[in-house]
């Protein structure tokens, strides 16, 4: 049961971090925590949980902040990577997890950039419906990609590091607790 409670606590923390950043504590244009929530939930919970967590984040935050006619591109720009980020996961050491998680985050925002700006070109009416218009859509979005990359390369490694530290501390605490329990039992006999 504790494992299930820990899972729900972890999902709640990720939800609140991404939700509050999008709705109340906006750190700036395309500085976001959704990618961090996506990578951490994929790595530590799995594809299905990550997909549903990201969908809930997007639905509830968009109910508050709104979205445009490209919302389907925005949502799927996060949801599709949620299905594939787990493939970056490795059970190797903590440093490898952090590096792989950061690469997964960069791959996710690369997909997000390509997909959502295609949606802007296709649906917004801001650009001509030709190759030049599509190119202009991507070129004009480069400053947003820069901020999203900076936030991803900051928050994903930070989140992974914190989770790995908590895992190490939890294992240590459980080990010490089991030693104390064995020692106390010997004293009672």
Secondary structure as the mmCIF struct_conf table of DSSP 4:
data_model
#
loop_
_struct_conf.conf_type_id
_struct_conf.id
_struct_conf.beg_label_comp_id
_struct_conf.beg_label_asym_id
_struct_conf.beg_label_seq_id
_struct_conf.end_label_comp_id
_struct_conf.end_label_asym_id
_struct_conf.end_label_seq_id
HELX_RH_AL_P HELX_RH_AL_P1 UNK A 2 UNK A 23
TURN_TY1_P TURN_TY1_P1 UNK A 24 UNK A 24
BEND BEND1 UNK A 28 UNK A 28
TURN_TY1_P TURN_TY1_P2 UNK A 29 UNK A 30
BEND BEND2 UNK A 33 UNK A 33
HELX_RH_AL_P HELX_RH_AL_P2 UNK A 34 UNK A 44
TURN_TY1_P TURN_TY1_P3 UNK A 45 UNK A 45
HELX_RH_AL_P HELX_RH_AL_P3 UNK A 47 UNK A 65
TURN_TY1_P TURN_TY1_P4 UNK A 69 UNK A 70
HELX_RH_AL_P HELX_RH_AL_P4 UNK A 71 UNK A 84
HELX_RH_3T_P HELX_RH_3T_P1 UNK A 85 UNK A 88
BEND BEND3 UNK A 91 UNK A 92
HELX_RH_AL_P HELX_RH_AL_P5 UNK A 94 UNK A 123
BEND BEND4 UNK A 124 UNK A 127
BEND BEND5 UNK A 129 UNK A 130
HELX_RH_AL_P HELX_RH_AL_P6 UNK A 131 UNK A 188
#
